[in-house]
Amino acid sequence: MTLSIIIVNYNVKSYLEQCLRSVWKAVEGIEAEVFVVDNHSTDGSIPYLKSLFPPEAYPGLHFICNSRNMGFGRANNQAVRMATGRYLLFLNPDTVLTAHTLTDCLAFADAHPDMGALGVRMLKADGSFAYESRRGFPSPWTAFCKMCGLCHLFPKSRLFGRYYMRYLDDNVPNEIEVVSGAFMMIPREKIQGGKAFDEDFFMYGEDIDLSYRLLKNGNTNYYLPTPILHYKGESTLKSSFRYVHVFYQAMLIFFNKHYQHYRFWLSIPIRTAIYTRAFVALIQQSAEKARDMLTIGKKEPDIKILFMGKAEHITRARQLNEQWMFDMDYIQADRQSAPQGHLQMPTTQKSYQYVIYDTAAYNYDDVFRIFAQNNRADLKMGFFLPESDLLITESMTYSA
């Protein structure tokens, strides 16, 4: 077996459906197996996915169903012990691959036997580069620069901006330190004892810890600029109380594990940062709730959508729109006939929030290339999956 793909799911069945459909196109010609580890989802993920991906049509797809939420690292490790591929790919369910993502990565991995982990160019829904595609280790200095804002003020400085390594060229392969757990390919032989992730981390920090251990063992971690889409890389509520608390607690676990000689000096400032950031997040959430209460009864702004696809799928999208009542316009088009400049649409007064592409008319590479020209942060790509009449964007999923 060449490749074992491991995806941990928790209540994101529609995103996982799109992910799996993209994976199945990407594994054509590759000997591969896919493990979906469900962490006790309550949205009906497993029956929904099993109905769409029956075993007779998808013999390489395996489901592991947990009776409780085991956490990210422990759930991945369950599948690691069952995997038989030469390479392991840890993949988030809210990612979308191109048809050549896996062949690009496998070719690079085969050519670099020193490889510990390999990451890729992750895109946000507006087509821009996601900075978490590559990172530096949160050493005491790097963590200080991130927490106090120096990383943001001097993003391309090798001294202050090491956390996101933005001084490196996004378009060329590079040696990096931290590979994101959203897409992390590792030779199975580099995993010790059938356990990839440290299970002391429940969520966040596991990928940093694994990247660190791979480098300590003499390997090299790499970034490859082949693109994928990562929806939640931008929509995670990083100002929320829960995110701040869990993220910085994970950093504290990492420091205590790998920087024990700094443990006393780091504990106080890191804990201070946790409580300070959590307090700010709590104030922000309270202000947002107060604002929502004051705006009760006001009409929500219409979601303006441009749909581009085949004629028969426009008909089905219209039927879907009758149910959900978007402000949606339609253009019959495909990858050969897409109108130039449709992201700006100068002939209309509307300002769209989403352009939805019919996946039977466009492949993901086409859409990524189109959105490379997007200069609006508020304009996002989305997709229509005709297999299940699913309309999906980074913040919403709608079906009949």
C-alpha angles and dihedrals in degrees: 000000000000103000138020114193117200122195124180114207131197118170098321101108097150094050090047090051091056091043092053093048090053091046092053091055091046095052095055106130092013125105098234145155128200127210121196111194110195115204096209097290117196097202096080093257098155101049089041094052095041090056091053097041107038116189094241090060097035106034093163094058117098128184124209112191119199123202091220139017103281096183128249100282098044092047091052091048090056090063094039089065090054098042121108102181124117086231130040121210118197105201133180117231091232094064130099122207130205121233090259101041096100097040089051092051096044092049090051092046093050089051093050111054089172090065117128101173133353127208132183142216104283118200129206120226092265089058096253126131116272108226093212088070086095133010144173124239115275094244114171091268095043091047090049091052091050096046096046095044101250089120089058095044095049104026097163097044115114088211101047104018102053095117093074097021091220091161087078121088110258092210102058133061114262142178108251137172108228124039115199117248088224087079116006123157117192133171105250090227089065091062113092121221097347092292119111104168130047104244093210085083111075097184131351125018097050092103092049091051094047092047089051093050092048091054092045088056091059100264129129124232117215142198118213118192097224106128132241131164120245110188102187095044086090104026099054108116095244092170093056121114092237095049094048093048096047095041096051093041086056089052089051091053089050093050093047090050102044105021101043092147088063094041098111094044094045100045096070099046093042093049089046089053091049094053094040094050091042090051091051090048090051091052090048092050091049091051091050092050091050090050091049091052091051092051097049109133095024116122114256113235114261117258105237115209134180112206119201122186151088121331094246091050092048086059091053092045089053089054090050090049091053087062099044101029104221124167092249132170124192136216122183103225146127137193091289097046106035109141114247114251095014090145088068097033095194092186094068135061092219123106106209123212094197139026108203116204123203105233090212089060100037133034120218093254089058092053094046090052092048092050092048083079094051113117098178119091090197095057113086136185121239137172143225114216107202092192089075104009089248122162110198136180135160092274107028144033124198131182137165 
